[in-house]
Amino acid sequence: MVAGRDAATFGEAKNSWLTGTAAWTFVDVSQYILGIQPTLAG
């Protein structure tokens, strides 16, 4: 989310941690809950 023109801090990005949270949640779900582990061979 980026603050719009009416905001006091126009252009400021907010909640940038959400993208990283989604990526780590996918890793947690796929590797630890489902048991899918990456291997050296792919």
C-alpha positions as CSV (number, residue, x, y, z in Angstrom):
1,M,0.0,0.0,0.0
2,V,1.3,3.4,-0.9
3,A,-0.1,6.6,0.7
4,G,-2.2,8.7,-1.8
5,R,-2.1,12.4,-2.5
6,D,-4.5,13.2,0.3
7,A,-2.3,11.6,3.0
8,A,0.0,13.6,5.1
9,T,2.9,11.4,4.0
10,F,2.2,11.2,0.2
11,G,4.1,8.4,-1.5
12,E,5.1,6.6,1.7
13,A,4.9,2.8,1.5
14,K,3.2,1.1,4.3
15,N,2.9,-2.6,5.3
16,S,6.0,-3.6,3.3
17,W,6.4,-6.6,5.6
18,L,3.3,-8.3,4.1
19,T,5.1,-9.6,1.0
20,G,7.8,-11.2,3.1
21,T,5.3,-12.7,5.4
22,A,3.5,-14.4,2.6
23,A,6.7,-15.9,1.3
24,W,7.7,-17.3,4.6
25,T,4.2,-18.6,5.3
26,F,4.5,-20.5,2.0
27,V,7.8,-22.0,3.1
28,D,6.4,-23.0,6.4
29,V,3.4,-24.6,4.9
30,S,5.1,-26.4,2.1
31,Q,8.3,-27.5,4.0
32,Y,7.2,-28.1,7.5
33,I,3.5,-28.9,7.5
34,L,3.4,-30.8,4.3
35,G,6.9,-32.3,4.6
36,I,8.1,-31.2,1.2
37,Q,11.8,-30.6,1.4
38,P,14.1,-29.3,-1.4
39,T,17.0,-31.5,-2.4
40,L,20.4,-30.8,-4.0
41,A,19.2,-32.4,-7.3
42,G,16.1,-30.2,-7.4
